[in-house]
Amino acid sequence: MFFWYIGPSIIAVYEIFRSRGLDYRLIALGALLPLVVDIPIGHFGPGHSIVVAVAVLTAVMLGTIGCPRLLRRRLVCIPIGWFCALVLSGAFLHDRAFLWPLLGTDPGTVGLFPPPTLLVLGEAAGIAIIGWSTGRFGLNRPAPRAEFVRTGRLGERS
């Protein structure tokens, strides 16, 4: 599940925050990090834990004390994307993984990927959302696309 995490995360964060200062490239990165963390063990683990997501947010907030506000605003996009991934993966439905290590050190054996049919449907939905948002934000035109690649910012198409 690659596109399923990226597309909906970017659109949800855009709709909720409506901030031009966010870096949506980092939102996408943050949305993929739970998978990256848990791929070595092959099932939901620390990457799908709310405790780890909160720890990442805390690290960003404490680590950027005294730093320029723009740096904090950009870096906070990573844990925001991470929280989006927890919602999109349904991690909250699996208490041992979601609350790891609060309920013990065994996160269970919930697979990282859904059954093949749901995997294909989720990826198709993610691709559709990305395609739709490409038009919505004018990323099919060179100038807005170049700005997005350079800054990670999105703006409504004029």
C-alpha positions as CSV (number, residue, x, y, z in Angstrom):
1,M,0.0,0.0,0.0
2,F,1.9,3.0,-1.3
3,F,-0.6,5.3,-3.1
4,W,-3.3,4.5,-0.5
5,Y,-1.3,6.2,2.1
6,I,0.1,9.1,0.1
7,G,-3.0,10.4,-1.8
8,P,-5.6,10.5,1.0
9,S,-3.0,11.8,3.5
10,I,-2.2,14.8,1.4
11,I,-5.8,15.6,0.6
12,A,-6.9,15.1,4.2
13,V,-4.2,17.3,5.6
14,Y,-4.8,20.0,3.0
15,E,-8.6,20.0,3.7
16,I,-8.1,20.1,7.5
17,F,-5.3,22.6,7.9
18,R,-5.7,24.8,4.8
19,S,-2.1,26.0,5.3
20,R,0.2,27.0,2.5
21,G,3.1,26.6,4.8
22,L,3.0,22.8,5.1
23,D,5.4,20.7,3.1
24,Y,3.2,18.0,1.5
25,R,6.2,16.0,0.4
26,L,7.0,15.5,4.1
27,I,3.4,14.6,4.7
28,A,3.8,11.8,2.1
29,L,7.0,10.7,3.6
30,G,5.5,10.6,7.1
31,A,2.6,8.5,5.8
32,L,5.0,5.9,4.5
33,L,7.2,5.7,7.6
34,P,5.0,3.2,9.6
35,L,5.4,0.8,6.7
36,V,9.2,1.4,6.5
37,V,9.6,0.8,10.3
38,D,7.5,-2.4,10.3
39,I,8.6,-4.0,7.0
40,P,11.6,-5.8,8.7
41,I,9.3,-7.6,11.1
42,G,6.6,-8.2,8.4
43,H,3.5,-7.2,10.5
44,F,2.2,-4.3,12.5
45,G,4.7,-3.4,15.1
46,P,6.2,-0.2,16.6
47,G,5.6,1.7,13.4
48,H,1.8,1.3,13.8
49,S,1.8,2.3,17.5
50,I,0.3,5.6,18.6
51,V,3.0,5.7,21.3
52,V,5.7,5.8,18.7
53,A,3.8,8.4,16.6
54,V,3.5,10.6,19.6
55,A,7.2,10.1,20.4
56,V,8.1,11.3,16.9
57,L,5.9,14.4,17.3
58,T,7.5,15.1,20.7
59,A,11.0,14.7,19.3
60,V,10.2,17.1,16.5
61,M,8.7,19.7,18.9
62,L,11.5,19.4,21.4
63,G,14.2,19.2,18.8
64,T,13.1,22.4,17.1
65,I,13.0,24.6,20.2
66,G,14.9,27.7,19.3
67,C,15.0,26.8,15.6
68,P,13.3,28.9,12.9
69,R,9.6,28.6,12.9
70,L,9.6,27.5,9.3
71,L,11.8,24.5,10.1
72,R,9.4,23.4,12.9
73,R,6.4,23.8,10.5
74,R,8.1,21.7,7.9
75,L,9.3,18.9,10.2
76,V,5.9,18.6,12.0
77,C,4.6,17.4,8.6
78,I,6.4,14.0,9.2
79,P,4.4,13.1,12.4
80,I,1.2,14.5,10.8
81,G,1.7,12.1,7.9
82,W,2.5,9.3,10.4
83,F,-0.9,9.9,12.2
84,C,-2.7,9.8,8.8
85,A,-1.1,6.4,8.1
86,L,-2.3,5.0,11.4
87,V,-5.9,6.0,10.5
88,L,-5.6,4.8,6.9
89,S,-4.1,1.4,7.9
90,G,-6.8,0.9,10.5
91,A,-4.1,0.4,13.2
92,F,-6.5,1.6,15.9
93,L,-8.5,-1.6,15.3
94,H,-5.7,-3.7,16.6
95,D,-5.1,-2.7,20.2
96,R,-1.9,-4.7,20.9
97,A,-0.2,-3.1,18.0
98,F,-1.8,0.4,18.3
99,L,-1.0,0.7,22.0
100,W,2.4,-1.1,21.9
101,P,4.2,-1.2,24.3
102,L,1.5,-0.1,26.8
103,L,-0.2,-3.5,26.6
104,G,3.0,-5.5,26.5
105,T,5.9,-6.0,24.2
106,D,4.2,-8.4,21.7
107,P,2.4,-6.3,19.1
108,G,0.6,-9.3,17.6
109,T,0.7,-10.6,14.1
110,V,-1.5,-8.3,12.1
111,G,-0.2,-8.3,8.5
112,L,1.1,-5.1,7.0
113,F,-0.9,-5.6,3.9
114,P,-4.6,-6.4,3.4
115,P,-5.8,-9.3,1.3
116,P,-5.0,-8.9,-2.4
117,T,-8.4,-7.6,-3.5
118,L,-8.4,-4.9,-0.8
119,L,-4.8,-4.1,-1.7
120,V,-5.6,-3.5,-5.3
121,L,-8.8,-1.5,-4.5
122,G,-6.9,0.7,-2.0
123,E,-4.0,1.3,-4.4
124,A,-6.5,2.1,-7.2
125,A,-8.3,4.6,-4.9
126,G,-5.0,6.2,-4.0
127,I,-4.0,6.6,-7.6
128,A,-7.5,8.1,-8.4
129,I,-7.1,10.6,-5.5
130,I,-3.6,11.5,-6.7
131,G,-4.9,11.9,-10.3
132,W,-7.8,14.1,-9.2
133,S,-5.6,16.2,-6.9
134,T,-3.1,16.7,-9.8
135,G,-5.8,18.6,-11.6
136,R,-7.2,20.3,-8.6
137,F,-3.8,21.8,-7.7
138,G,-2.7,22.4,-11.2
139,L,0.2,20.0,-11.0
140,N,-0.4,19.1,-14.6
141,R,1.1,22.5,-15.5
142,P,4.9,23.1,-15.4
143,A,4.9,26.1,-13.0
144,P,2.8,24.7,-10.2
145,R,4.5,21.4,-10.5
146,A,8.0,23.0,-10.3
147,E,6.9,25.0,-7.2
148,F,5.6,21.8,-5.6
149,V,8.8,19.9,-6.3
150,R,10.9,22.9,-5.0
151,T,8.8,23.8,-1.9
152,G,6.3,21.0,-1.2
153,R,3.5,23.5,-1.2
154,L,0.1,23.2,-2.8
155,G,-2.3,25.8,-3.9
156,E,-5.8,25.7,-5.5
157,R,-5.7,26.0,-9.3
158,S,-6.5,29.5,-10.5
